[in-house]
Amino acid sequence: MLDDFNAHKSVDEAHERSEHRGPRFVPIAAAILAMVAAAANLANSQRTTQALLAKNDAILLEAKATDQWNYYQAKSIKGYVYDAQATALGSRGAAASLHARAAKYEREKAAIAAQAKDLEERSAAANERSERRMQSHEVIEIGVTLLEIAIVLVSISALVTTPLLSGAAAAAAGLGCIIALMGILR
């Protein structure tokens, strides 16, 4: 058995097999691209969560503002009722007390309206925050998609060994990184 072993022939065969596997940079490039895509996807998931939380805050604040406006309307109605009763009584002694109650409700309405307006403004700000985060998410998503395409192209280039595929992979990777970074910084 040892007589049949030819070291020179074994080295040549091993060298020939390694040449058919493609360039050594391909698995490293695919791994690096996968890590970059994973990091961008993590940022993308965080933006989505932030957008949903901001939208949830906006909805909650809008509901609270609606409650405040309903409270405002209730105070208005009570004030109108007391005012109508006072007007119906005319100049009797109880009319002054009813007018005083109507005036009290009128004063309370101003603070309630201010709270409702503040809640509406905070809701609008939360809505804007949600919208900005969603726009950032959409940009990052495009970058992640390009990075995933680059991973596929790099993997195929290991089998086909065409410079065109390697160039396309590099272009997709570069563009994907730039777009994802733009979305993250947005």
CYANA upper distance limits for C-alpha pairs under 8 A (distance plus 0.5 A):
  1 MET  CA      5 PHE  CA      7.41
  6 ASN  CA     10 SER  CA      6.81
  7 ALA  CA     11 VAL  CA      6.72
  8 HIS  CA     12 ASP  CA      6.77
  9 LYS  CA     13 GLU  CA      6.71
 10 SER  CA     14 ALA  CA      6.64
 11 VAL  CA     15 HIS  CA      6.54
 12 ASP  CA     16 GLU  CA      6.56
 13 GLU  CA     17 ARG  CA      6.66
 14 ALA  CA     18 SER  CA      6.74
 15 HIS  CA     19 GLU  CA      6.81
 16 GLU  CA     20 HIS  CA      7.07
 17 ARG  CA     21 ARG  CA      7.13
 18 SER  CA     22 GLY  CA      7.75
 19 GLU  CA     23 PRO  CA      8.18
 21 ARG  CA    158 ALA  CA      7.57
 21 ARG  CA    159 LEU  CA      7.74
 22 GLY  CA     26 VAL  CA      8.17
 22 GLY  CA    158 ALA  CA      5.66
 22 GLY  CA    159 LEU  CA      7.13
 22 GLY  CA    161 THR  CA      6.85
 23 PRO  CA    158 ALA  CA      7.22
 23 PRO  CA    161 THR  CA      8.36
 24 ARG  CA     28 ILE  CA      7.96
 25 PHE  CA     29 ALA  CA      6.37
 26 VAL  CA     30 ALA  CA      6.57
 26 VAL  CA    154 VAL  CA      6.75
 26 VAL  CA    155 SER  CA      7.38
 26 VAL  CA    157 SER  CA      8.18
 26 VAL  CA    158 ALA  CA      6.55
 27 PRO  CA     31 ALA  CA      6.58
 27 PRO  CA    155 SER  CA      8.00
 28 ILE  CA     32 ILE  CA      6.65
 29 ALA  CA     33 LEU  CA      6.56
 29 ALA  CA    154 VAL  CA      7.76
 30 ALA  CA     34 ALA  CA      6.55
 30 ALA  CA    151 ILE  CA      5.84
 30 ALA  CA    154 VAL  CA      6.67
 30 ALA  CA    155 SER  CA      7.23
 31 ALA  CA     35 MET  CA      6.78
 32 ILE  CA     36 VAL  CA      6.76
 33 LEU  CA     37 ALA  CA      6.50
 33 LEU  CA    147 LEU  CA      7.07
 33 LEU  CA    148 GLU  CA      8.35
 33 LEU  CA    150 ALA  CA      7.99
 33 LEU  CA    151 ILE  CA      6.67
 33 LEU  CA    173 ALA  CA      7.76
 34 ALA  CA     38 ALA  CA      6.53
 34 ALA  CA    147 LEU  CA      8.21
 34 ALA  CA    148 GLU  CA      7.96
 34 ALA  CA    151 ILE  CA      7.30
 35 MET  CA     39 ALA  CA      6.70
 36 VAL  CA     40 ALA  CA      6.67
 36 VAL  CA    147 LEU  CA      8.31
 36 VAL  CA    177 CYS  CA      8.35
 37 ALA  CA     41 ASN  CA      6.45
 37 ALA  CA    144 VAL  CA      6.05
 37 ALA  CA    147 LEU  CA      6.27
 37 ALA  CA    148 GLU  CA      7.31
 38 ALA  CA     42 LEU  CA      6.64
 39 ALA  CA     43 ALA  CA      6.91
 40 ALA  CA     44 ASN  CA      6.59
 40 ALA  CA    140 ILE  CA      7.42
 40 ALA  CA    143 GLY  CA      8.35
 40 ALA  CA    144 VAL  CA      6.78
 40 ALA  CA    180 ALA  CA      6.91
 41 ASN  CA     45 SER  CA      6.62
 41 ASN  CA    140 ILE  CA      8.17
 41 ASN  CA    141 GLU  CA      7.99
 41 ASN  CA    144 VAL  CA      6.86
 42 LEU  CA     46 GLN  CA      6.77
 43 ALA  CA     47 ARG  CA      6.74
 43 ALA  CA    140 ILE  CA      8.43
 43 ALA  CA    184 ILE  CA      7.44
 44 ASN  CA     48 THR  CA      6.79
 44 ASN  CA    137 HIS  CA      5.89
 44 ASN  CA    140 ILE  CA      6.43
 44 ASN  CA    141 GLU  CA      7.18
 44 ASN  CA    184 ILE  CA      8.39
 45 SER  CA     49 THR  CA      6.73
 45 SER  CA    137 HIS  CA      8.32
 46 GLN  CA     50 GLN  CA      6.59
 47 ARG  CA     51 ALA  CA      6.52
 47 ARG  CA    133 ARG  CA      6.10
 47 ARG  CA    134 MET  CA      7.45
 47 ARG  CA    136 SER  CA      7.55
 47 ARG  CA    137 HIS  CA      6.14
 48 THR  CA     52 LEU  CA      6.71
 48 THR  CA    133 ARG  CA      7.44
 48 THR  CA    134 MET  CA      6.94
 48 THR  CA    137 HIS  CA      6.64
 49 THR  CA     53 LEU  CA      6.65
 50 GLN  CA     54 ALA  CA      6.59
 50 GLN  CA    130 SER  CA      7.66
 50 GLN  CA    133 ARG  CA      7.27
 51 ALA  CA     55 LYS  CA      6.60
 51 ALA  CA    129 ARG  CA      7.64
 51 ALA  CA    130 SER  CA      4.73
 51 ALA  CA    131 GLU  CA      7.43
 51 ALA  CA    132 ARG  CA      8.32
 51 ALA  CA    133 ARG  CA      5.62
 51 ALA  CA    134 MET  CA      6.27
 52 LEU  CA     56 ASN  CA      6.55
 52 LEU  CA    130 SER  CA      7.26
 53 LEU  CA     57 ASP  CA      6.69
 53 LEU  CA    130 SER  CA      8.17
 54 ALA  CA     58 ALA  CA      6.70
 54 ALA  CA    126 ALA  CA      5.75
 54 ALA  CA    127 ASN  CA      7.03
 54 ALA  CA    129 ARG  CA      6.80
 54 ALA  CA    130 SER  CA      5.45
 55 LYS  CA     59 ILE  CA      6.75
 55 LYS  CA    126 ALA  CA      6.94
 55 LYS  CA    127 ASN  CA      6.18
 55 LYS  CA    130 SER  CA      5.92
 56 ASN  CA     60 LEU  CA      6.66
 57 ASP  CA     61 LEU  CA      6.51
 57 ASP  CA    123 SER  CA      7.50
 57 ASP  CA    126 ALA  CA      6.80
 58 ALA  CA     62 GLU  CA      6.54
 58 ALA  CA    122 ARG  CA      7.85
 58 ALA  CA    123 SER  CA      4.72
 58 ALA  CA    124 ALA  CA      7.17
 58 ALA  CA    125 ALA  CA      8.18
 58 ALA  CA    126 ALA  CA      5.49
 58 ALA  CA    127 ASN  CA      5.93
 59 ILE  CA     63 ALA  CA      6.69
 59 ILE  CA    123 SER  CA      7.45
 60 LEU  CA     64 LYS  CA      6.81
 60 LEU  CA    123 SER  CA      8.32
 61 LEU  CA     65 ALA  CA      6.61
 61 LEU  CA    119 LEU  CA      6.17
 61 LEU  CA    120 GLU  CA      7.32
 61 LEU  CA    122 ARG  CA      7.39
 61 LEU  CA    123 SER  CA      5.63
 62 GLU  CA     66 THR  CA      6.66
 62 GLU  CA    119 LEU  CA      7.19
 62 GLU  CA    120 GLU  CA      6.40
 62 GLU  CA    123 SER  CA      6.16
 63 ALA  CA     67 ASP  CA      6.75
 64 LYS  CA     68 GLN  CA      6.74
 64 LYS  CA    116 ALA  CA      8.15
 64 LYS  CA    119 LEU  CA      7.39
 65 ALA  CA     69 TRP  CA      6.72
 65 ALA  CA    115 GLN  CA      8.08
 65 ALA  CA    116 ALA  CA      5.10
 65 ALA  CA    117 LYS  CA      7.63
 65 ALA  CA    119 LEU  CA      5.69
 65 ALA  CA    120 GLU  CA      6.32
 66 THR  CA     70 ASN  CA      6.66
 66 THR  CA    116 ALA  CA      7.77
 67 ASP  CA     71 TYR  CA      6.67
 68 GLN  CA     72 TYR  CA      6.59
 68 GLN  CA    112 ILE  CA      6.82
 68 GLN  CA    113 ALA  CA      7.74
 68 GLN  CA    115 GLN  CA      7.58
 68 GLN  CA    116 ALA  CA      5.72
 69 TRP  CA     73 GLN  CA      6.68
 69 TRP  CA    112 ILE  CA      7.97
 69 TRP  CA    113 ALA  CA      7.27
 69 TRP  CA    116 ALA  CA      6.58
 70 ASN  CA     74 ALA  CA      6.71
 71 TYR  CA     75 LYS  CA      6.78
 71 TYR  CA    112 ILE  CA      7.95
 72 TYR  CA     76 SER  CA      6.72
 72 TYR  CA    109 LYS  CA      6.10
 72 TYR  CA    112 ILE  CA      6.44
 72 TYR  CA    113 ALA  CA      7.02
 73 GLN  CA     77 ILE  CA      6.64
 74 ALA  CA     78 LYS  CA      6.73
 75 LYS  CA     79 GLY  CA      6.59
 75 LYS  CA    105 TYR  CA      6.14
 75 LYS  CA    106 GLU  CA      7.95
 75 LYS  CA    108 GLU  CA      8.12
 75 LYS  CA    109 LYS  CA      6.98
 76 SER  CA     80 TYR  CA      6.63
 76 SER  CA    105 TYR  CA      7.33
 76 SER  CA    106 GLU  CA      7.42
 76 SER  CA    109 LYS  CA      7.68
 77 ILE  CA     81 VAL  CA      6.62
 78 LYS  CA     82 TYR  CA      6.73
 78 LYS  CA    102 ALA  CA      7.73
 78 LYS  CA    105 TYR  CA      7.70
 79 GLY  CA     83 ASP  CA      6.53
 79 GLY  CA    101 ARG  CA      7.53
 79 GLY  CA    102 ALA  CA      4.64
 79 GLY  CA    103 ALA  CA      7.58
 79 GLY  CA    104 LYS  CA      8.42
 79 GLY  CA    105 TYR  CA      5.93
 79 GLY  CA    106 GLU  CA      7.07
 80 TYR  CA     84 ALA  CA      6.44
 80 TYR  CA    102 ALA  CA      7.30
 81 VAL  CA     85 GLN  CA      6.64
 81 VAL  CA    102 ALA  CA      8.39
 82 TYR  CA     86 ALA  CA      6.58
 82 TYR  CA     98 LEU  CA      5.80
 82 TYR  CA     99 HIS  CA      7.09
 82 TYR  CA    101 ARG  CA      7.19
 82 TYR  CA    102 ALA  CA      5.91
 83 ASP  CA     87 THR  CA      6.63
 83 ASP  CA     98 LEU  CA      6.96
 83 ASP  CA     99 HIS  CA      6.15
 83 ASP  CA    102 ALA  CA      6.14
 84 ALA  CA     88 ALA  CA      6.60
 85 GLN  CA     89 LEU  CA      6.72
 85 GLN  CA     95 ALA  CA      7.88
 85 GLN  CA     98 LEU  CA      7.53
 86 ALA  CA     90 GLY  CA      6.82
 86 ALA  CA     94 ALA  CA      7.85
 86 ALA  CA     95 ALA  CA      4.75
 86 ALA  CA     96 ALA  CA      7.55
 86 ALA  CA     98 LEU  CA      5.85
 86 ALA  CA     99 HIS  CA      6.47
 87 THR  CA     95 ALA  CA      7.61
 89 LEU  CA     94 ALA  CA      7.99
 89 LEU  CA     95 ALA  CA      6.33
 90 GLY  CA     95 ALA  CA      7.02
 91 SER  CA     95 ALA  CA      6.81
 91 SER  CA     96 ALA  CA      8.44
 92 ARG  CA     96 ALA  CA      8.20
 93 GLY  CA     97 SER  CA      7.91
 94 ALA  CA     98 LEU  CA      6.90
 95 ALA  CA     99 HIS  CA      6.63
 96 ALA  CA    100 ALA  CA      6.67
 97 SER  CA    101 ARG  CA      6.87
 98 LEU  CA    102 ALA  CA      6.74
 99 HIS  CA    103 ALA  CA      6.67
100 ALA  CA    104 LYS  CA      6.72
101 ARG  CA    105 TYR  CA      6.92
102 ALA  CA    106 GLU  CA      6.80
103 ALA  CA    107 ARG  CA      6.77
104 LYS  CA    108 GLU  CA      6.81
105 TYR  CA    109 LYS  CA      6.70
106 GLU  CA    110 ALA  CA      7.67
107 ARG  CA    111 ALA  CA      8.08
108 GLU  CA    112 ILE  CA      7.02
109 LYS  CA    113 ALA  CA      6.50
110 ALA  CA    114 ALA  CA      6.73
111 ALA  CA    115 GLN  CA      6.80
112 ILE  CA    116 ALA  CA      6.71
113 ALA  CA    117 LYS  CA      6.64
114 ALA  CA    118 ASP  CA      6.66
115 GLN  CA    119 LEU  CA      6.69
116 ALA  CA    120 GLU  CA      6.72
117 LYS  CA    121 GLU  CA      6.70
118 ASP  CA    122 ARG  CA      6.71
119 LEU  CA    123 SER  CA      6.55
120 GLU  CA    124 ALA  CA      6.68
121 GLU  CA    125 ALA  CA      6.73
122 ARG  CA    126 ALA  CA      6.69
123 SER  CA    127 ASN  CA      6.62
124 ALA  CA    128 GLU  CA      6.74
125 ALA  CA    129 ARG  CA      6.72
126 ALA  CA    130 SER  CA      6.65
127 ASN  CA    131 GLU  CA      6.70
128 GLU  CA    132 ARG  CA      6.71
129 ARG  CA    133 ARG  CA      6.77
130 SER  CA    134 MET  CA      6.65
131 GLU  CA    135 GLN  CA      6.71
132 ARG  CA    136 SER  CA      6.73
133 ARG  CA    137 HIS  CA      6.58
134 MET  CA    138 GLU  CA      6.71
135 GLN  CA    139 VAL  CA      6.94
135 GLN  CA    183 GLY  CA      8.48
136 SER  CA    140 ILE  CA      6.70
136 SER  CA    183 GLY  CA      5.22
136 SER  CA    184 ILE  CA      7.09
136 SER  CA    186 ARG  CA      6.46
137 HIS  CA    141 GLU  CA      6.51
137 HIS  CA    183 GLY  CA      7.26
138 GLU  CA    142 ILE  CA      7.03
138 GLU  CA    183 GLY  CA      8.19
139 VAL  CA    143 GLY  CA      7.08
139 VAL  CA    179 ILE  CA      7.06
139 VAL  CA    180 ALA  CA      6.99
139 VAL  CA    182 MET  CA      7.88
139 VAL  CA    183 GLY  CA      5.41
140 ILE  CA    144 VAL  CA      6.67
140 ILE  CA    179 ILE  CA      7.01
140 ILE  CA    180 ALA  CA      4.80
140 ILE  CA    181 LEU  CA      7.78
140 ILE  CA    182 MET  CA      8.00
140 ILE  CA    183 GLY  CA      5.27
140 ILE  CA    184 ILE  CA      7.11
141 GLU  CA    145 THR  CA      6.66
141 GLU  CA    180 ALA  CA      7.75
142 ILE  CA    146 LEU  CA      6.82
142 ILE  CA    176 GLY  CA      7.73
142 ILE  CA    179 ILE  CA      7.53
142 ILE  CA    180 ALA  CA      7.63
143 GLY  CA    147 LEU  CA      6.75
143 GLY  CA    175 LEU  CA      7.73
143 GLY  CA    176 GLY  CA      4.53
143 GLY  CA    177 CYS  CA      6.66
143 GLY  CA    178 ILE  CA      7.80
143 GLY  CA    179 ILE  CA      5.37
143 GLY  CA    180 ALA  CA      4.80
143 GLY  CA    181 LEU  CA      8.45
144 VAL  CA    148 GLU  CA      6.69
144 VAL  CA    176 GLY  CA      6.77
144 VAL  CA    177 CYS  CA      8.43
144 VAL  CA    180 ALA  CA      7.01
145 THR  CA    149 ILE  CA      6.73
145 THR  CA    176 GLY  CA      7.80
146 LEU  CA    150 ALA  CA      6.65
146 LEU  CA    172 ALA  CA      5.98
146 LEU  CA    173 ALA  CA      6.98
146 LEU  CA    175 LEU  CA      7.64
146 LEU  CA    176 GLY  CA      5.21
147 LEU  CA    151 ILE  CA      6.80
147 LEU  CA    172 ALA  CA      6.91
147 LEU  CA    173 ALA  CA      5.65
147 LEU  CA    176 GLY  CA      5.62
147 LEU  CA    177 CYS  CA      7.60
148 GLU  CA    152 VAL  CA      6.94
149 ILE  CA    153 LEU  CA      6.70
149 ILE  CA    169 ALA  CA      7.97
149 ILE  CA    172 ALA  CA      7.37
149 ILE  CA    173 ALA  CA      8.49
150 ALA  CA    154 VAL  CA      6.52
150 ALA  CA    168 ALA  CA      8.04
150 ALA  CA    169 ALA  CA      4.94
150 ALA  CA    170 ALA  CA      7.40
150 ALA  CA    171 ALA  CA      8.43
150 ALA  CA    172 ALA  CA      5.73
150 ALA  CA    173 ALA  CA      5.75
151 ILE  CA    155 SER  CA      6.65
151 ILE  CA    169 ALA  CA      7.68
151 ILE  CA    173 ALA  CA      8.47
152 VAL  CA    156 ILE  CA      6.66
152 VAL  CA    169 ALA  CA      8.49
153 LEU  CA    157 SER  CA      6.51
153 LEU  CA    165 LEU  CA      6.57
153 LEU  CA    166 SER  CA      7.52
153 LEU  CA    168 ALA  CA      7.71
153 LEU  CA    169 ALA  CA      5.67
154 VAL  CA    158 ALA  CA      7.05
154 VAL  CA    165 LEU  CA      7.64
154 VAL  CA    166 SER  CA      6.64
154 VAL  CA    169 ALA  CA      6.15
155 SER  CA    159 LEU  CA      7.67
156 ILE  CA    160 VAL  CA      6.69
156 ILE  CA    161 THR  CA      8.48
156 ILE  CA    165 LEU  CA      8.11
157 SER  CA    161 THR  CA      5.39
157 SER  CA    162 THR  CA      6.53
157 SER  CA    163 PRO  CA      8.29
157 SER  CA    165 LEU  CA      6.11
157 SER  CA    166 SER  CA      6.48
161 THR  CA    165 LEU  CA      8.27
161 THR  CA    166 SER  CA      8.46
162 THR  CA    166 SER  CA      7.21
163 PRO  CA    167 GLY  CA      6.57
164 LEU  CA    168 ALA  CA      6.59
165 LEU  CA    169 ALA  CA      6.48
166 SER  CA    170 ALA  CA      6.63
167 GLY  CA    171 ALA  CA      6.61
168 ALA  CA    172 ALA  CA      6.56
169 ALA  CA    173 ALA  CA      6.46
170 ALA  CA    174 GLY  CA      6.50
171 ALA  CA    175 LEU  CA      6.52
172 ALA  CA    176 GLY  CA      6.27
173 ALA  CA    177 CYS  CA      6.55
174 GLY  CA    178 ILE  CA      6.74
175 LEU  CA    179 ILE  CA      6.58
176 GLY  CA    180 ALA  CA      6.45
177 CYS  CA    181 LEU  CA      6.50
178 ILE  CA    182 MET  CA      6.64
179 ILE  CA    183 GLY  CA      6.77
180 ALA  CA    184 ILE  CA      6.69
181 LEU  CA    185 LEU  CA      6.57
182 MET  CA    186 ARG  CA      6.47
